[in-house]
Amino acid sequence: MLAPSIDHYPFDKMESAESMSVSTEPPMEGESIPLAPAGDGNDRRYDWSVSIEQRFPLSKVLTHRRRAAEADAAKAAAEADRLTLDVELDAINAFYMVQEKRRMAMVVQQQIALARQLVNAANARYGSGSGNQTEVLRMEVEVARLESSARALKAGIRSAEAMLNASIGRDTAMPVPDLVSPKLDNPLPSRDEVATAALRQRPELQMGNAELSRAMADVQAMRSMYSPMGMVRVGYASTMAEGKGAMLMVGVSLPIWREKLRGGLAEARAMERMAHADLTAMKRMVQSEAIAARDQLEEVQIQYLALRDDVVPRTRRLIQPTLSVYASGQGNLSAVIEAAQALWNAEAEFVMAETTLGVAWARLDRMTGTAKDHTP
């Protein structure tokens, strides 16, 4: 602190000018000659000074405050990591949404091609007299329904592409190239591995640890407030009597308001206990979320593999013999439609299962705090 001050300003302006002046009359016999007042010629009527004061603690309070600031910085860094994981999860969800829409559009085109084959077969049977016009109209309605679904999917694809571009920081009108899906049938980690990774990597726990460190530092800082503060003041001064000089002051402040300090310390300890309880609860929550994400991933992967390796191949093998029997004039249209719808449902379910599985892998990475490598 820089402190210029007027230290003493007399109200009476000292003695009158006549009493301070030296008489010009010759002294009478036995009378002494008055002398001018001693000094350096200073004609001011007040004392003034300019001083610099510095206070410093006689405890480690600054060290504890530094620890608290470092804990705040660590918490901010963990918060940035948390936001990074959330952004990655949003981008992956957008990726799989685009992929689902595109693959569903391909499936619908295959369904339209199959439905037109059925229309041709129905027309052939109707022309040969072994069928009726109702079957032709029935299949034409199915083709019209599939074509309307294909047109709707085009708009859905554009919307999903805009969301994907936005999620990765691109202009929403930019074209999205062909997507390459990662391998989704990798072996699953064990529950213990998932729980351990979550406790080690989740940024939420790092934030909780930083909050606890901050609370502990605050407790130590409040305890340091019981110690006195030191003070040193140095400066330049000028007085009426002595003229120019230097000044030095050394002092110690005594914390006498102990009740106030005890109240602050009790509050800091309460915050420490709360931070410790929050961290304990967060650890349990993080472990349970990671294990739940792993078990959900296992459930989705089982469904995906069953559709890929068993259900879809079986339905594909079913449709061709059924269509051949119908085209040869035997069988009925209902059996062909049932087989076709079974195939279409299985293929659509497989596409959605693939999306669900990819999102489940991404959610497991989020619940374990596993960040992707963004290096080029």
PAVEX-134966 format. One record per residue (C-alpha): residue in one letter; residue number from 1; y, x, z. Coordinates in nm, 3 decimals. Example, Ala and Ser with C-alpha at 12.3 -4.5 7.8 and 13.67 -1.06 7.14 Angstrom:
BEGIN
+------+-----+---------+---------+---------+
| code | pos |      py |      px |      pz |
+------+-----+---------+---------+---------+
|    A |   1 |  -0.450 |   1.230 |   0.780 |
|    S |   2 |  -0.106 |   1.367 |   0.714 |
+------+-----+---------+---------+---------+
***
This chain:
BEGIN
+------+-----+---------+---------+---------+
| code | pos |      py |      px |      pz |
+------+-----+---------+---------+---------+
|    M |   1 |   0.000 |   0.000 |   0.000 |
|    L |   2 |   0.346 |   0.131 |  -0.097 |
|    A |   3 |   0.607 |   0.020 |   0.161 |
|    P |   4 |   0.979 |   0.097 |   0.130 |
|    S |   5 |   1.163 |  -0.024 |   0.442 |
|    I |   6 |   1.484 |  -0.019 |   0.641 |
|    D |   7 |   1.370 |   0.091 |   0.983 |
|    H |   8 |   1.693 |   0.047 |   1.179 |
|    Y |   9 |   2.017 |  -0.123 |   1.083 |
|    P |  10 |   2.265 |  -0.145 |   1.377 |
|    F |  11 |   2.470 |  -0.462 |   1.411 |
|    D |  12 |   2.781 |  -0.288 |   1.554 |
|    K |  13 |   2.803 |  -0.029 |   1.274 |
|    M |  14 |   2.818 |   0.233 |   1.547 |
|    E |  15 |   3.160 |   0.341 |   1.689 |
|    S |  16 |   3.493 |   0.267 |   1.528 |
|    A |  17 |   3.636 |   0.513 |   1.276 |
|    E |  18 |   3.916 |   0.617 |   1.516 |
|    S |  19 |   3.673 |   0.727 |   1.789 |
|    M |  20 |   3.465 |   0.919 |   1.540 |
|    S |  21 |   3.755 |   1.106 |   1.383 |
|    V |  22 |   3.884 |   1.445 |   1.510 |
|    S |  23 |   4.238 |   1.440 |   1.659 |
|    T |  24 |   4.498 |   1.634 |   1.462 |
|    E |  25 |   4.731 |   1.684 |   1.762 |
|    P |  26 |   4.711 |   2.019 |   1.938 |
|    P |  27 |   4.506 |   2.005 |   2.257 |
|    M |  28 |   4.677 |   2.004 |   2.585 |
|    E |  29 |   4.625 |   2.283 |   2.830 |
|    G |  30 |   4.269 |   2.269 |   2.974 |
|    E |  31 |   4.148 |   2.018 |   2.715 |
|    S |  32 |   3.850 |   2.105 |   2.489 |
|    I |  33 |   3.858 |   2.073 |   2.116 |
|    P |  34 |   3.629 |   1.786 |   1.992 |
|    L |  35 |   3.366 |   1.887 |   1.742 |
|    A |  36 |   3.238 |   1.692 |   1.443 |
|    P |  37 |   2.899 |   1.526 |   1.493 |
|    A |  38 |   2.600 |   1.737 |   1.401 |
|    G |  39 |   2.392 |   1.646 |   1.096 |
|    D |  40 |   2.348 |   1.707 |   0.728 |
|    G |  41 |   2.649 |   1.514 |   0.614 |
|    N |  42 |   2.452 |   1.180 |   0.601 |
|    D |  43 |   2.706 |   0.900 |   0.610 |
|    R |  44 |   2.454 |   0.609 |   0.608 |
|    R |  45 |   2.466 |   0.349 |   0.880 |
|    Y |  46 |   2.087 |   0.272 |   0.885 |
|    D |  47 |   1.747 |   0.443 |   0.901 |
|    W |  48 |   1.513 |   0.403 |   0.602 |
|    S |  49 |   1.169 |   0.523 |   0.490 |
|    V |  50 |   0.919 |   0.503 |   0.206 |
|    S |  51 |   0.552 |   0.521 |   0.308 |
|    I |  52 |   0.206 |   0.497 |   0.154 |
|    E |  53 |  -0.064 |   0.331 |   0.366 |
|    Q |  54 |  -0.440 |   0.343 |   0.308 |
|    R |  55 |  -0.696 |   0.154 |   0.511 |
|    F |  56 |  -1.063 |   0.240 |   0.511 |
|    P |  57 |  -1.365 |   0.105 |   0.696 |
|    L |  58 |  -1.536 |   0.309 |   0.963 |
|    S |  59 |  -1.871 |   0.152 |   0.865 |
|    K |  60 |  -2.089 |   0.111 |   0.554 |
|    V |  61 |  -1.934 |  -0.219 |   0.452 |
|    L |  62 |  -1.834 |  -0.083 |   0.109 |
|    T |  63 |  -2.191 |   0.035 |   0.050 |
|    H |  64 |  -2.322 |  -0.311 |   0.133 |
|    R |  65 |  -2.065 |  -0.476 |  -0.091 |
|    R |  66 |  -2.168 |  -0.245 |  -0.370 |
|    R |  67 |  -2.529 |  -0.353 |  -0.320 |
|    A |  68 |  -2.417 |  -0.714 |  -0.340 |
|    A |  69 |  -2.230 |  -0.646 |  -0.665 |
|    E |  70 |  -2.534 |  -0.468 |  -0.810 |
|    A |  71 |  -2.748 |  -0.768 |  -0.715 |
|    D |  72 |  -2.503 |  -0.996 |  -0.898 |
|    A |  73 |  -2.529 |  -0.773 |  -1.204 |
|    A |  74 |  -2.910 |  -0.781 |  -1.188 |
|    K |  75 |  -2.900 |  -1.159 |  -1.159 |
|    A |  76 |  -2.673 |  -1.185 |  -1.463 |
|    A |  77 |  -2.909 |  -0.961 |  -1.663 |
|    A |  78 |  -3.208 |  -1.175 |  -1.561 |
|    E |  79 |  -3.015 |  -1.487 |  -1.659 |
|    A |  80 |  -2.958 |  -1.334 |  -2.003 |
|    D |  81 |  -3.333 |  -1.266 |  -2.030 |
|    R |  82 |  -3.408 |  -1.625 |  -1.933 |
|    L |  83 |  -3.174 |  -1.758 |  -2.199 |
|    T |  84 |  -3.334 |  -1.524 |  -2.453 |
|    L |  85 |  -3.678 |  -1.667 |  -2.378 |
|    D |  86 |  -3.544 |  -2.022 |  -2.406 |
|    V |  87 |  -3.383 |  -1.946 |  -2.741 |
|    E |  88 |  -3.706 |  -1.791 |  -2.865 |
|    L |  89 |  -3.903 |  -2.098 |  -2.759 |
|    D |  90 |  -3.659 |  -2.329 |  -2.939 |
|    A |  91 |  -3.681 |  -2.117 |  -3.253 |
|    I |  92 |  -4.064 |  -2.119 |  -3.244 |
|    N |  93 |  -4.066 |  -2.497 |  -3.199 |
|    A |  94 |  -3.838 |  -2.529 |  -3.502 |
|    F |  95 |  -4.064 |  -2.292 |  -3.699 |
|    Y |  96 |  -4.375 |  -2.500 |  -3.634 |
|    M |  97 |  -4.189 |  -2.821 |  -3.709 |
|    V |  98 |  -4.098 |  -2.693 |  -4.056 |
|    Q |  99 |  -4.452 |  -2.573 |  -4.108 |
|    E | 100 |  -4.595 |  -2.908 |  -4.001 |
|    K | 101 |  -4.367 |  -3.103 |  -4.234 |
|    R | 102 |  -4.449 |  -2.878 |  -4.529 |
|    R | 103 |  -4.824 |  -2.885 |  -4.472 |
|    M | 104 |  -4.817 |  -3.258 |  -4.416 |
|    A | 105 |  -4.639 |  -3.292 |  -4.751 |
|    M | 106 |  -4.921 |  -3.091 |  -4.914 |
|    V | 107 |  -5.181 |  -3.312 |  -4.747 |
|    V | 108 |  -5.004 |  -3.626 |  -4.870 |
|    Q | 109 |  -5.000 |  -3.490 |  -5.225 |
|    Q | 110 |  -5.375 |  -3.433 |  -5.201 |
|    Q | 111 |  -5.414 |  -3.786 |  -5.067 |
|    I | 112 |  -5.211 |  -3.923 |  -5.360 |
|    A | 113 |  -5.434 |  -3.738 |  -5.605 |
|    L | 114 |  -5.746 |  -3.880 |  -5.437 |
|    A | 115 |  -5.599 |  -4.230 |  -5.430 |
|    R | 116 |  -5.525 |  -4.213 |  -5.802 |
|    Q | 117 |  -5.886 |  -4.113 |  -5.864 |
|    L | 118 |  -5.987 |  -4.425 |  -5.675 |
|    V | 119 |  -5.746 |  -4.629 |  -5.886 |
|    N | 120 |  -5.907 |  -4.491 |  -6.202 |
|    A | 121 |  -6.253 |  -4.564 |  -6.066 |
|    A | 122 |  -6.150 |  -4.919 |  -5.976 |
|    N | 123 |  -6.003 |  -4.971 |  -6.323 |
|    A | 124 |  -6.322 |  -4.840 |  -6.479 |
|    R | 125 |  -6.534 |  -5.079 |  -6.276 |
|    Y | 126 |  -6.299 |  -5.364 |  -6.354 |
|    G | 127 |  -6.318 |  -5.283 |  -6.724 |
|    S | 128 |  -6.698 |  -5.270 |  -6.713 |
|    G | 129 |  -6.717 |  -5.602 |  -6.532 |
|    S | 130 |  -6.874 |  -5.458 |  -6.217 |
|    G | 131 |  -6.548 |  -5.479 |  -6.023 |
|    N | 132 |  -6.250 |  -5.707 |  -5.983 |
|    Q | 133 |  -5.875 |  -5.679 |  -6.012 |
|    T | 134 |  -5.829 |  -5.705 |  -5.636 |
|    E | 135 |  -5.982 |  -5.361 |  -5.589 |
|    V | 136 |  -5.740 |  -5.213 |  -5.839 |
|    L | 137 |  -5.442 |  -5.374 |  -5.669 |
|    R | 138 |  -5.569 |  -5.259 |  -5.330 |
|    M | 139 |  -5.576 |  -4.896 |  -5.439 |
|    E | 140 |  -5.241 |  -4.921 |  -5.618 |
|    V | 141 |  -5.089 |  -5.039 |  -5.290 |
|    E | 142 |  -5.240 |  -4.735 |  -5.117 |
|    V | 143 |  -5.090 |  -4.504 |  -5.380 |
|    A | 144 |  -4.748 |  -4.665 |  -5.337 |
|    R | 145 |  -4.772 |  -4.621 |  -4.959 |
|    L | 146 |  -4.859 |  -4.254 |  -4.991 |
|    E | 147 |  -4.580 |  -4.192 |  -5.242 |
|    S | 148 |  -4.323 |  -4.342 |  -5.004 |
|    S | 149 |  -4.457 |  -4.115 |  -4.728 |
|    A | 150 |  -4.412 |  -3.815 |  -4.960 |
|    R | 151 |  -4.049 |  -3.910 |  -5.030 |
|    A | 152 |  -3.980 |  -3.951 |  -4.658 |
|    L | 153 |  -4.135 |  -3.612 |  -4.585 |
|    K | 154 |  -3.890 |  -3.443 |  -4.821 |
|    A | 155 |  -3.600 |  -3.561 |  -4.606 |
|    G | 156 |  -3.791 |  -3.457 |  -4.293 |
|    I | 157 |  -3.847 |  -3.110 |  -4.437 |
|    R | 158 |  -3.475 |  -3.068 |  -4.508 |
|    S | 159 |  -3.391 |  -3.174 |  -4.154 |
|    A | 160 |  -3.648 |  -2.938 |  -4.001 |
|    E | 161 |  -3.526 |  -2.650 |  -4.215 |
|    A | 162 |  -3.169 |  -2.708 |  -4.100 |
|    M | 163 |  -3.284 |  -2.700 |  -3.737 |
|    L | 164 |  -3.478 |  -2.379 |  -3.797 |
|    N | 165 |  -3.177 |  -2.213 |  -3.959 |
|    A | 166 |  -2.955 |  -2.319 |  -3.671 |
|    S | 167 |  -3.200 |  -2.194 |  -3.410 |
|    I | 168 |  -3.209 |  -1.844 |  -3.561 |
|    G | 169 |  -2.837 |  -1.820 |  -3.630 |
|    R | 170 |  -2.837 |  -1.884 |  -4.004 |
|    D | 171 |  -2.630 |  -2.124 |  -4.208 |
|    T | 172 |  -2.799 |  -2.463 |  -4.206 |
|    A | 173 |  -2.782 |  -2.491 |  -4.587 |
|    M | 174 |  -2.968 |  -2.165 |  -4.652 |
|    P | 175 |  -3.313 |  -2.198 |  -4.811 |
|    V | 176 |  -3.612 |  -2.129 |  -4.590 |
|    P | 177 |  -3.883 |  -1.916 |  -4.754 |
|    D | 178 |  -4.255 |  -1.972 |  -4.719 |
|    L | 179 |  -4.370 |  -1.947 |  -4.360 |
|    V | 180 |  -4.657 |  -1.731 |  -4.242 |
|    S | 181 |  -4.828 |  -1.872 |  -3.936 |
|    P | 182 |  -4.957 |  -1.627 |  -3.676 |
|    K | 183 |  -5.323 |  -1.617 |  -3.581 |
|    L | 184 |  -5.392 |  -1.902 |  -3.343 |
|    D | 185 |  -5.759 |  -1.853 |  -3.253 |
|    N | 186 |  -5.708 |  -1.543 |  -3.041 |
|    P | 187 |  -5.909 |  -1.521 |  -2.717 |
|    L | 188 |  -5.733 |  -1.668 |  -2.419 |
|    P | 189 |  -5.626 |  -1.455 |  -2.121 |
|    S | 190 |  -5.781 |  -1.531 |  -1.787 |
|    R | 191 |  -5.599 |  -1.736 |  -1.526 |
|    D | 192 |  -5.555 |  -1.431 |  -1.303 |
|    E | 193 |  -5.404 |  -1.232 |  -1.589 |
|    V | 194 |  -5.162 |  -1.513 |  -1.665 |
|    A | 195 |  -5.056 |  -1.550 |  -1.302 |
|    T | 196 |  -5.007 |  -1.175 |  -1.261 |
|    A | 197 |  -4.801 |  -1.151 |  -1.579 |
|    A | 198 |  -4.582 |  -1.441 |  -1.471 |
|    L | 199 |  -4.510 |  -1.284 |  -1.132 |
|    R | 200 |  -4.424 |  -0.955 |  -1.298 |
|    Q | 201 |  -4.219 |  -1.072 |  -1.597 |
|    R | 202 |  -4.058 |  -1.410 |  -1.535 |
|    P | 203 |  -3.677 |  -1.368 |  -1.528 |
|    E | 204 |  -3.648 |  -1.656 |  -1.284 |
|    L | 205 |  -3.823 |  -1.444 |  -1.022 |
|    Q | 206 |  -3.597 |  -1.151 |  -1.103 |
|    M | 207 |  -3.301 |  -1.381 |  -1.045 |
|    G | 208 |  -3.453 |  -1.493 |  -0.715 |
|    N | 209 |  -3.509 |  -1.133 |  -0.606 |
|    A | 210 |  -3.149 |  -1.049 |  -0.697 |
|    E | 211 |  -3.026 |  -1.350 |  -0.501 |
|    L | 212 |  -3.226 |  -1.237 |  -0.198 |
|    S | 213 |  -3.091 |  -0.882 |  -0.229 |
|    R | 214 |  -2.740 |  -1.022 |  -0.248 |
|    A | 215 |  -2.796 |  -1.229 |   0.066 |
|    M | 216 |  -2.938 |  -0.929 |   0.255 |
|    A | 217 |  -2.640 |  -0.717 |   0.150 |
|    D | 218 |  -2.403 |  -0.990 |   0.268 |
|    V | 219 |  -2.575 |  -0.992 |   0.609 |
|    Q | 220 |  -2.531 |  -0.616 |   0.640 |
|    A | 221 |  -2.169 |  -0.644 |   0.527 |
|    M | 222 |  -2.099 |  -0.907 |   0.794 |
|    R | 223 |  -2.258 |  -0.687 |   1.056 |
|    S | 224 |  -2.033 |  -0.402 |   0.944 |
|    M | 225 |  -1.729 |  -0.618 |   1.015 |
|    Y | 226 |  -1.789 |  -0.558 |   1.387 |
|    S | 227 |  -1.686 |  -0.197 |   1.332 |
|    P | 228 |  -1.314 |  -0.107 |   1.336 |
|    M | 229 |  -1.101 |  -0.022 |   1.034 |
|    G | 230 |  -0.907 |   0.303 |   1.011 |
|    M | 231 |  -0.552 |   0.337 |   0.879 |
|    V | 232 |  -0.340 |   0.635 |   0.769 |
|    R | 233 |   0.026 |   0.605 |   0.672 |
|    V | 234 |   0.238 |   0.891 |   0.539 |
|    G | 235 |   0.588 |   0.882 |   0.399 |
|    Y | 236 |   0.940 |   1.009 |   0.360 |
|    A | 237 |   1.213 |   0.898 |   0.608 |
|    S | 238 |   1.583 |   0.942 |   0.667 |
|    T | 239 |   1.762 |   0.862 |   0.994 |
|    M | 240 |   2.126 |   0.854 |   1.096 |
|    A | 241 |   2.073 |   1.096 |   1.378 |
|    E | 242 |   1.827 |   1.349 |   1.234 |
|    G | 243 |   1.862 |   1.315 |   0.859 |
|    K | 244 |   1.570 |   1.363 |   0.620 |
|    G | 245 |   1.210 |   1.410 |   0.736 |
|    A | 246 |   0.846 |   1.304 |   0.705 |
|    M | 247 |   0.644 |   1.042 |   0.890 |
|    L | 248 |   0.273 |   1.011 |   0.974 |
|    M | 249 |   0.085 |   0.728 |   1.140 |
|    V | 250 |  -0.286 |   0.703 |   1.222 |
|    G | 251 |  -0.433 |   0.380 |   1.360 |
|    V | 252 |  -0.753 |   0.187 |   1.421 |
|    S | 253 |  -0.789 |  -0.193 |   1.400 |
|    L | 254 |  -1.007 |  -0.355 |   1.665 |
|    P | 255 |  -1.202 |  -0.670 |   1.568 |
|    I | 256 |  -1.141 |  -0.892 |   1.870 |
|    W | 257 |  -1.223 |  -1.231 |   1.715 |
|    R | 258 |  -1.595 |  -1.199 |   1.785 |
|    E | 259 |  -1.668 |  -1.571 |   1.760 |
|    K | 260 |  -1.541 |  -1.579 |   1.402 |
|    L | 261 |  -1.749 |  -1.275 |   1.314 |
|    R | 262 |  -2.057 |  -1.426 |   1.474 |
|    G | 263 |  -2.005 |  -1.745 |   1.275 |
|    G | 264 |  -1.982 |  -1.551 |   0.949 |
|    L | 265 |  -2.293 |  -1.350 |   1.037 |
|    A | 266 |  -2.487 |  -1.668 |   1.120 |
|    E | 267 |  -2.388 |  -1.818 |   0.786 |
|    A | 268 |  -2.496 |  -1.502 |   0.600 |
|    R | 269 |  -2.832 |  -1.504 |   0.779 |
|    A | 270 |  -2.883 |  -1.870 |   0.689 |
|    M | 271 |  -2.816 |  -1.788 |   0.323 |
|    E | 272 |  -3.069 |  -1.505 |   0.347 |
|    R | 273 |  -3.335 |  -1.738 |   0.488 |
|    M | 274 |  -3.263 |  -1.993 |   0.215 |
|    A | 275 |  -3.286 |  -1.729 |  -0.058 |
|    H | 276 |  -3.618 |  -1.607 |   0.085 |
|    A | 277 |  -3.756 |  -1.963 |   0.097 |
|    D | 278 |  -3.638 |  -2.031 |  -0.259 |
|    L | 279 |  -3.806 |  -1.713 |  -0.382 |
|    T | 280 |  -4.134 |  -1.803 |  -0.209 |
|    A | 281 |  -4.132 |  -2.152 |  -0.359 |
|    M | 282 |  -4.038 |  -2.012 |  -0.699 |
|    K | 283 |  -4.335 |  -1.775 |  -0.695 |
|    R | 284 |  -4.573 |  -2.063 |  -0.634 |
|    M | 285 |  -4.406 |  -2.269 |  -0.906 |
|    V | 286 |  -4.414 |  -1.983 |  -1.156 |
|    Q | 287 |  -4.783 |  -1.922 |  -1.096 |
|    S | 288 |  -4.870 |  -2.291 |  -1.129 |
|    E | 289 |  -4.664 |  -2.329 |  -1.449 |
|    A | 290 |  -4.828 |  -2.027 |  -1.609 |
|    I | 291 |  -5.181 |  -2.138 |  -1.518 |
|    A | 292 |  -5.109 |  -2.495 |  -1.635 |
|    A | 293 |  -4.976 |  -2.362 |  -1.967 |
|    R | 294 |  -5.288 |  -2.151 |  -2.009 |
|    D | 295 |  -5.522 |  -2.446 |  -1.938 |
|    Q | 296 |  -5.326 |  -2.672 |  -2.176 |
|    L | 297 |  -5.355 |  -2.403 |  -2.441 |
|    E | 298 |  -5.730 |  -2.393 |  -2.392 |
|    E | 299 |  -5.753 |  -2.770 |  -2.433 |
|    V | 300 |  -5.546 |  -2.768 |  -2.753 |
|    Q | 301 |  -5.736 |  -2.471 |  -2.896 |
|    I | 302 |  -6.069 |  -2.648 |  -2.846 |
|    Q | 303 |  -5.940 |  -2.950 |  -3.038 |
|    Y | 304 |  -5.795 |  -2.730 |  -3.313 |
|    L | 305 |  -6.118 |  -2.533 |  -3.362 |
|    A | 306 |  -6.325 |  -2.851 |  -3.364 |
|    L | 307 |  -6.106 |  -3.003 |  -3.634 |
|    R | 308 |  -6.096 |  -2.684 |  -3.840 |
|    D | 309 |  -6.463 |  -2.591 |  -3.821 |
|    D | 310 |  -6.640 |  -2.926 |  -3.794 |
|    V | 311 |  -6.445 |  -3.250 |  -3.839 |
|    V | 312 |  -6.238 |  -3.173 |  -4.150 |
|    P | 313 |  -6.524 |  -3.004 |  -4.343 |
|    R | 314 |  -6.755 |  -3.300 |  -4.268 |
|    T | 315 |  -6.504 |  -3.559 |  -4.388 |
|    R | 316 |  -6.440 |  -3.358 |  -4.704 |
|    R | 317 |  -6.811 |  -3.350 |  -4.778 |
|    L | 318 |  -6.828 |  -3.725 |  -4.723 |
|    I | 319 |  -6.560 |  -3.835 |  -4.968 |
|    Q | 320 |  -6.702 |  -3.700 |  -5.294 |
|    P | 321 |  -7.051 |  -3.864 |  -5.274 |
|    T | 322 |  -6.890 |  -4.193 |  -5.171 |
|    L | 323 |  -6.647 |  -4.178 |  -5.462 |
|    S | 324 |  -6.930 |  -4.089 |  -5.705 |
|    V | 325 |  -7.139 |  -4.383 |  -5.589 |
|    Y | 326 |  -6.844 |  -4.618 |  -5.629 |
|    A | 327 |  -6.755 |  -4.484 |  -5.974 |
|    S | 328 |  -7.116 |  -4.535 |  -6.088 |
|    G | 329 |  -7.084 |  -4.907 |  -6.021 |
|    Q | 330 |  -7.263 |  -4.913 |  -5.690 |
|    G | 331 |  -7.131 |  -4.956 |  -5.338 |
|    N | 332 |  -6.804 |  -5.126 |  -5.252 |
|    L | 333 |  -6.439 |  -5.030 |  -5.223 |
|    S | 334 |  -6.425 |  -5.071 |  -4.846 |
|    A | 335 |  -6.668 |  -4.784 |  -4.793 |
|    V | 336 |  -6.464 |  -4.560 |  -5.023 |
|    I | 337 |  -6.137 |  -4.650 |  -4.849 |
|    E | 338 |  -6.290 |  -4.589 |  -4.507 |
|    A | 339 |  -6.412 |  -4.247 |  -4.615 |
|    A | 340 |  -6.075 |  -4.163 |  -4.770 |
|    Q | 341 |  -5.882 |  -4.275 |  -4.462 |
|    A | 342 |  -6.117 |  -4.077 |  -4.239 |
|    L | 343 |  -6.040 |  -3.768 |  -4.445 |
|    W | 344 |  -5.666 |  -3.835 |  -4.442 |
|    N | 345 |  -5.661 |  -3.893 |  -4.068 |
|    A | 346 |  -5.863 |  -3.579 |  -4.002 |
|    E | 347 |  -5.638 |  -3.366 |  -4.219 |
|    A | 348 |  -5.321 |  -3.506 |  -4.060 |
|    E | 349 |  -5.467 |  -3.456 |  -3.714 |
|    F | 350 |  -5.556 |  -3.098 |  -3.803 |
|    V | 351 |  -5.201 |  -3.023 |  -3.919 |
|    M | 352 |  -5.057 |  -3.166 |  -3.597 |
|    A | 353 |  -5.317 |  -2.983 |  -3.388 |
|    E | 354 |  -5.214 |  -2.657 |  -3.553 |
|    T | 355 |  -4.851 |  -2.723 |  -3.462 |
|    T | 356 |  -4.944 |  -2.819 |  -3.106 |
|    L | 357 |  -5.152 |  -2.504 |  -3.070 |
|    G | 358 |  -4.873 |  -2.278 |  -3.197 |
|    V | 359 |  -4.624 |  -2.440 |  -2.958 |
|    A | 360 |  -4.878 |  -2.404 |  -2.675 |
|    W | 361 |  -4.903 |  -2.029 |  -2.740 |
|    A | 362 |  -4.524 |  -2.007 |  -2.738 |
|    R | 363 |  -4.505 |  -2.203 |  -2.414 |
|    L | 364 |  -4.760 |  -1.970 |  -2.253 |
|    D | 365 |  -4.545 |  -1.674 |  -2.355 |
|    R | 366 |  -4.244 |  -1.848 |  -2.202 |
|    M | 367 |  -4.423 |  -1.928 |  -1.878 |
|    T | 368 |  -4.538 |  -1.566 |  -1.844 |
|    G | 369 |  -4.200 |  -1.422 |  -1.945 |
|    T | 370 |  -4.342 |  -1.244 |  -2.249 |
|    A | 371 |  -4.059 |  -1.157 |  -2.486 |
|    K | 372 |  -4.110 |  -1.095 |  -2.854 |
|    D | 373 |  -4.038 |  -0.759 |  -3.014 |
|    H | 374 |  -3.723 |  -0.791 |  -3.226 |
|    T | 375 |  -3.705 |  -0.432 |  -3.346 |
|    P | 376 |  -3.693 |  -0.404 |  -3.726 |
+------+-----+---------+---------+---------+
***
